[in-house]
């Protein structure tokens, strides 16, 4: 009799399972305690008795998962990186930011060029974060300079709603987020700015109060949640991410560092000065290698 080893759980299936847990969080049904799961043919996660399950998940544990199936190293790494973003109380309303920067803390050159600062692995990572989110948020400078598509074209998964923070509606209407029709697009602007302006059927203007020309990050989050967008990915740029960090609205901050030195350019994270080291933010952090880059996944105090 020939014996065959059980097939290993690979990266593709692991990613499908991670997305199943993200969908549970979107439905406001996150996993809050150690639970065993079986998986339906459609890829959904279904809680079952321990003897019937193939995977258990426990928020806050390290690691936060275990499986009866053998798994590849790529699948284990994927679970380790992404499952904590999809389980536990914070998963229902996760606000996560990500920045890519140089060794000397710059997110772009002085002219604003930032494309391909980090490698292909970090690009795939950002597409995975989009697929796990209800909305991906960028500032006006990023939308204008980089002309990003903000889709999940490199990985399986639905495109999130695209959100551009543009207080004065200065971003060109020719940018791809406004013209490609790949996903719904919202533009968050200052109250009263949109009065008398026409809008494209593909773009919804969302007005929030402003102060000194700036929009409150808390007001932006509240406006998006009123539209059912609870899991938010703040993708850039440095000014936008820093404003959400200063407002203490981030559950997680991810910073990917490329082994390159840009010199004087555009700063990544900008925070107020402190007088003593003990006043610094010291989040619990995990470290991952993304090709030649290194990413720090920082867990912040829940807002």
C-alpha positions in Angstrom: 0.0 0.0 0.0 1.3 3.4 -1.0 0.9 6.2 1.6 0.5 9.8 0.4 1.3 12.8 2.6 -1.4 15.3 3.1 -1.0 18.2 0.7 0.5 21.3 2.3 -1.5 24.4 2.8 0.0 26.8 0.3 0.2 30.6 -0.1 -2.8 30.9 -2.4 -5.1 29.0 0.0 -3.7 30.9 3.0 -4.4 34.2 1.3 -8.0 33.1 0.5 -8.5 32.2 4.2 -7.1 35.6 5.4 -9.6 37.3 3.1 -12.3 35.2 4.7 -11.4 36.6 8.1 -11.3 40.1 6.7 -14.9 39.6 5.4 -16.0 38.5 8.8 -14.5 41.7 10.3 -16.4 43.7 7.7 -19.6 42.0 8.7 -18.8 43.1 12.3 -18.3 39.5 13.2 -14.6 39.4 14.1 -13.0 36.5 16.0 -12.7 37.6 19.7 -11.6 34.4 21.4 -9.9 31.1 20.5 -12.1 29.5 17.9 -11.8 26.6 15.5 -12.8 27.0 11.9 -13.7 24.9 8.9 -13.9 26.4 5.4 -16.7 26.2 3.0 -16.2 25.6 -0.8 -16.9 29.3 -1.3 -13.9 30.2 0.9 -15.8 31.4 3.9 -14.7 30.7 7.5 -17.2 28.8 9.6 -16.9 28.3 13.3 -17.0 24.6 14.3 -16.4 22.3 17.2 -12.6 21.8 17.8 -12.7 18.2 16.6 -14.2 19.3 13.2 -11.9 22.3 12.6 -8.8 22.6 10.5 -7.6 26.0 11.7 -7.8 27.8 15.1 -7.5 31.5 15.6 -6.9 33.3 18.9 -6.5 37.1 18.9 -3.6 38.3 21.0 -1.8 35.0 21.0 1.7 34.6 19.5 1.2 33.1 17.1 -2.5 33.8 16.7 -3.2 30.7 14.7 -2.6 27.0 14.4 -3.6 24.4 11.9 -3.9 20.6 11.6 -2.8 20.8 8.0 0.9 21.0 7.1 1.7 24.4 5.6 4.4 25.9 3.5 6.7 28.5 4.9 5.1 31.1 2.6 1.6 30.3 4.0 2.8 30.5 7.6 4.5 33.8 6.9 1.3 35.2 5.3 -0.8 34.1 8.2 1.7 35.6 10.6 1.7 39.0 8.9 -2.0 39.4 8.0 -4.2 37.5 10.4 -3.6 39.9 13.3 -5.1 42.6 11.1 -8.3 40.7 10.6 -9.2 39.3 14.1 -9.9 40.8 17.5 -12.1 43.8 18.5 -10.0 46.3 16.5 -10.5 44.4 13.3 -14.0 45.8 12.9 -12.8 49.3 12.6 -9.1 49.0 11.8 -7.2 52.1 10.8 -3.8 51.1 9.5 -1.2 53.3 7.8 1.8 52.3 5.7 4.8 54.3 4.5 7.8 53.3 2.4 10.9 55.3 3.1 14.7 55.4 2.7 17.3 54.7 5.3 17.5 58.4 6.0 13.8 58.8 6.5 12.7 60.2 3.2 9.6 59.1 1.3 10.5 60.9 -1.9 13.2 63.0 -3.5 13.0 66.8 -3.2 11.2 66.8 -6.6 8.6 64.4 -5.2 9.7 61.2 -7.1 9.0 58.1 -5.0 8.1 55.4 -7.5 10.0 52.1 -7.0 11.7 53.4 -3.8 11.0 50.0 -2.3 11.0 46.7 -4.2 8.4 44.4 -5.7 7.6 42.6 -2.4 6.5 45.8 -0.7 4.3 46.7 -3.7 2.5 43.3 -3.4 2.2 43.9 0.3 0.4 47.2 -0.3 -2.0 45.5 -2.7 -2.8 42.9 -0.1 -3.5 45.7 2.5 -5.9 47.3 0.0 -7.7 43.9 -0.5 -8.2 43.6 3.2 -9.6 47.1 3.6 -13.0 48.8 2.9 -11.2 52.0 1.7 -7.7 53.1 0.8 -7.0 56.8 1.6 -4.3 59.1 0.1 -3.7 62.8 0.3 -3.9 65.3 -2.5 -0.1 65.4 -3.0 0.1 61.7 -3.5 -2.8 61.6 -5.8 -1.4 64.4 -7.9 2.3 63.4 -7.9 2.1 59.6 -8.2 -1.2 59.2 -10.0 -1.8 55.9 -8.2 -4.6 53.4 -9.2 -5.1 52.2 -5.7 -6.4 48.8 -6.9 -5.6 45.2 -6.0 -4.4 44.2 -9.5 -1.4 42.3 -8.2 -3.3 40.0 -5.8 -6.7 38.2 -5.7 -9.2 40.4 -3.9 -11.8 43.1 -4.4 -10.8 46.7 -5.0 -11.5 49.0 -2.0 -13.3 52.3 -2.2 -10.6 54.9 -3.1 -10.5 58.1 -1.0 -8.6 61.3 -1.9 -8.2 63.9 0.8 -8.3 67.1 -1.2 -9.5 70.1 0.9 -9.5 72.6 -2.0 -10.2 70.3 -4.9 -6.9 71.0 -6.5 -6.1 67.5 -7.8 -6.5 67.2 -11.6 -9.6 65.4 -12.8 -7.4 63.5 -15.3 -5.9 61.3 -12.5 -6.7 57.6 -12.9 -8.7 57.3 -9.7 -11.2 59.6 -11.3 -11.2 58.2 -14.8 -10.5 54.4 -14.9 -13.8 53.3 -13.3 -12.0 50.4 -11.5 -13.6 51.2 -8.1 -15.8 53.9 -6.5 -13.9 57.1 -5.6 -14.6 59.6 -2.9 -13.0 63.0 -2.6 -13.0 64.5 0.9 -13.0 68.3 0.7 -13.6 71.3 3.0 -17.3 72.3 3.6 -18.4 74.8 1.0 -15.6 74.2 -1.5 -17.7 72.0 -3.7 -20.6 74.6 -3.9 -21.4 75.4 -7.6 -19.0 72.8 -8.9 -20.1 70.0 -11.1 -19.0 66.4 -10.2 -18.4 63.3 -12.2 -20.9 60.4 -11.8 -17.9 58.2 -10.9 -16.8 60.5 -8.0 -18.6 61.5 -4.8 -17.6 64.7 -3.0 -17.7 64.4 0.8 -17.6 67.7 2.6 -16.2 67.9 6.2 -15.5 71.0 8.3 -12.1 72.5 8.0 -9.9 74.7 10.3 -7.2 76.9 8.8 -7.6 75.0 5.6 -7.0 71.6 7.1 -9.4 68.7 7.5 -9.7 66.9 10.8 -8.6 63.3 10.5 -11.3 62.4 13.1 -13.9 64.1 10.9 -12.7 62.2 7.9 -12.9 58.9 9.7 -16.4 59.7 10.9 -17.6 60.7 7.4 -16.2 57.4 6.0 -17.8 55.3 8.7 -21.2 56.9 8.0 -20.8 55.4 4.5 -20.1 52.0 5.9 -16.3 52.2 5.4 -14.8 51.0 8.7 -11.6 49.2 7.8 -9.3 52.0 6.5 -5.9 51.8 4.9 -4.1 55.2 5.0 -1.6 54.7 2.2 0.2 58.0 2.0 1.9 60.2 1.8 4.0 61.2 4.7 2.0 64.3 5.6 -1.3 62.5 5.6 0.0 59.5 7.6 1.6 61.9 10.1 -1.6 63.8 10.6 -3.5 60.6 11.4 -0.7 59.5 13.7 -0.7 62.8 15.6 -4.5 62.5 16.0 -4.0 59.1 17.7 -6.4 57.5 15.2 -4.1 54.6 14.0 -4.3 51.1 15.4 -1.3 50.1 13.4 1.6 51.9 11.6 3.7 50.0 9.1 7.0 51.4 7.9 9.0 49.7 5.1 12.6 50.8 4.9 14.6 50.4 1.7 18.4 50.1 1.7 18.9 53.4 -0.1 19.9 56.9 1.0 18.1 59.8 -0.8 19.6 62.8 0.8 17.4 65.9 1.4 13.9 65.0 0.2 10.4 64.7 1.5 10.2 63.5 5.1 8.2 60.5 6.1 6.8 60.7 9.6 6.6 64.2 11.1 5.8 64.4 14.8 6.1 67.3 17.3 9.5 67.6 19.0 10.0 66.0 22.4 12.4 67.0 25.2 13.2 63.6 26.6 13.6 60.1 25.1 11.1 58.7 27.7 8.3 60.8 25.9 8.8 58.9 22.6 6.2 56.6 21.2 7.4 53.0 21.7 4.9 50.8 20.0 5.1 47.0 20.1 6.6 46.1 16.8 7.1 43.1 14.6 9.7 42.9 11.9 9.4 41.3 8.4 11.7 41.1 5.5 10.1 42.1 2.2 12.7 41.2 -0.4 15.6 43.5 0.3 13.4 45.8 2.4 12.6 45.6 6.0 9.1 46.4 7.3 8.2 47.3 10.9 4.6 46.6 11.8 3.8 48.7 14.9 0.8 48.2 17.1 -0.4 51.5 18.6 -2.8 52.2 21.4 -6.4 51.8 20.2 -8.1 55.1 19.6 
